[in-house]
Amino acid sequence: MEITDTPTASKVPSRTLTADVGVLVLRVVFGGLLTAAGLQKLLGWFGGPGLTETGAMFEQIGYRPGVFFAGVAGLLEVVGGLLLLLGLFTPLASAIVIGVMINAASATWSAGLFGLGGYQMALLYGTAGAVIACTGAGVLALDQGRPWQRTGPRWAAASILTGVASAVAVLVLKTLM
């Protein structure tokens, strides 16, 4: 006789439920932090610099006009963060995060991975976006069971490639402006 900690009558295996709860925790914390970072840039909330100051910082690192790029980055962080937090349009949300974080990593690359102002946080956030693109939002999400829900390897690849392509487009635009 085999002893397990999962009742045989359970319709959802505990391993799957545990994974879905784990993805929920990741989405809520990560999405919340990303939303807060965007609100720091846009509105100066949570001790952030606000749009004018963030725009000046963006100008210093070559994103001109700075206020435009800062506004786009902040708005994308808010939208992507909220979508991830809710588990809504998850492939799109992941693509947004990946694109923004590639640009953030590019902007902080010269400081190195662990240097002051380095790209470790952008790498971590971008990786989290890619992980969620691969795992999907889980069953505890607004996407779950909806006609628009998209998961699986093709959607994960599309999300990651869209994020990379959008980042490249912004980096090219940055050099042209």
N, C-alpha and C positions, 0 to 999 in steps of 0.2 A: 504494500500500500504506500502510495506516494503522499507526502505531506506538503501542502502548499499554503501560502497565505492568501490566495485568491479563491473566493467561493466559486464553486462551479456554476452557480446560478447567475453570476454576474454577466451582463451583456457586453460590458466594456472591460477588456483585460486591464489589470492594474498597470501594466507596463505602458499601455497606450494612454491611459488616464494620467499617469504620472508625467509622461512626455508632454501631453497637452497642457497640464498645469505648469510645467516648466517653461513651455513656449509662451504661455499667458504671462507668467512673471517677467520673462525677458521682454515681451512686447510692452507691458505696462511701464516697467522701469525705464527701459530704453526710449520708448515713445514719449514718456513724460519728460525725461532729461532733454531729449532733442527738441521738444516743444518749448521747454523753458529756455534753451539756448537761442532758439529763434526769436522768442519774445524779448530776450536780453538785447538782441541786435535791433529789433524793430522798435520796441517801446521803452527800452531801458528798465524793464521789470527785472526783479530778482538780482538787483545790483549791477545790471548790465549797462553798457555805455549808451545805448540808444542809437538811432539811425544815423544822425549826423556824425557822431564820434566814430561809429563803426565804419561809416563811409570814408572818413579820413584815414582810418587804418587800412581799408581796402585799397585806397589810392596809393599808400606807401608800399604795398606789396604788388603793385602793378595792375590792379583791377580798376580801370578807368572807364566811365565815371564811377567813382567809389560808392556814392549813395545808391546808384542804380544796382550795382552788383551786390552791395550789402543788403538792399531791400529784397532782391531776388533770393539771395541765400537765406535770409531770415524767414521769408515767406515759405520757401521750400522746406526749411526745417520745421516750421509750425505745421504745415500741411502734412508732410511726411510723418512727423512725430504723432500727430493726432490719428492719422490713418492706421499707423502701426499699433498705437495704443488700443484702438477699437477693433483691430483685426478686420479692417475694411479696405477693399481694393488692394490687397496685400502685395501682389506683384508690382503694381504701380508705386506703392509706398516704398518698397524695397529699392526699386530703381531710382527713385528720388534721393533716397539716403545715400546710395552708392555713388551717384553722380556728384552730390554735394561734398561727400567726404573725400573723393578723389581730388577735387579742387582744393579742399582744406589741406590734404596731405601735400599737394603740390606747393601750396603757399608756405608750408612750414618745413619743407624737405631739407632746406639748408641747415636747419638747427639739428638735424639728425633724429634718430628714433627716440633717444632718451635725453637729449639736450633740453635746456630750458626753452619752452615754446616749441618743442619737437612735434613730430607727426604721430606720436603713439596714440593719442585720443582719436584722431581721424582714422587711423588704421583700425582701431578697436570698433568704432562706430560703423565704419564701412564693412568690416567683417560681420558684425551683428546683422547688418542689413542683408548681406549675402546669405547668412545662415537662415534668416527668416524667409528669404526668397526660396531657399531649398526645402525647408521644413513645411512651409505654409504657416498659416496663422493658428492652426489647431482647431479643435471643435468648439472651443470657448471663444468664439469670434463672431463678429457680425457677418463675415463672409460665409460662414458655415451653412451649407444647404441652400444658399441663394443661387439664382440662375447665373449670376456673374462670377461665382466662385471659380477660380482657376488655380490648379495645383499640379504638381508633377514635374518631371525633369525638363520638359519643353518650356513650361512657364517659368521655371527657375532660371534656365539659360536665357530666355528672352528678357527676364527682369534684370539679370546681371549685365547682359550685353547692352540693354537700353541704358542702364546707369553708366556704363563705361563710355558708350557713344555720346551721351549727353555731356559727360565730363570733358571728353575730347573736344566737342563742339564749343563748349564754354572756354576752354583753354586756347583754342584757335581764335575765337572771337576776342579774347583778352589781348592776344598779340596784335590783332588788327586794329584795335581801338586806341 
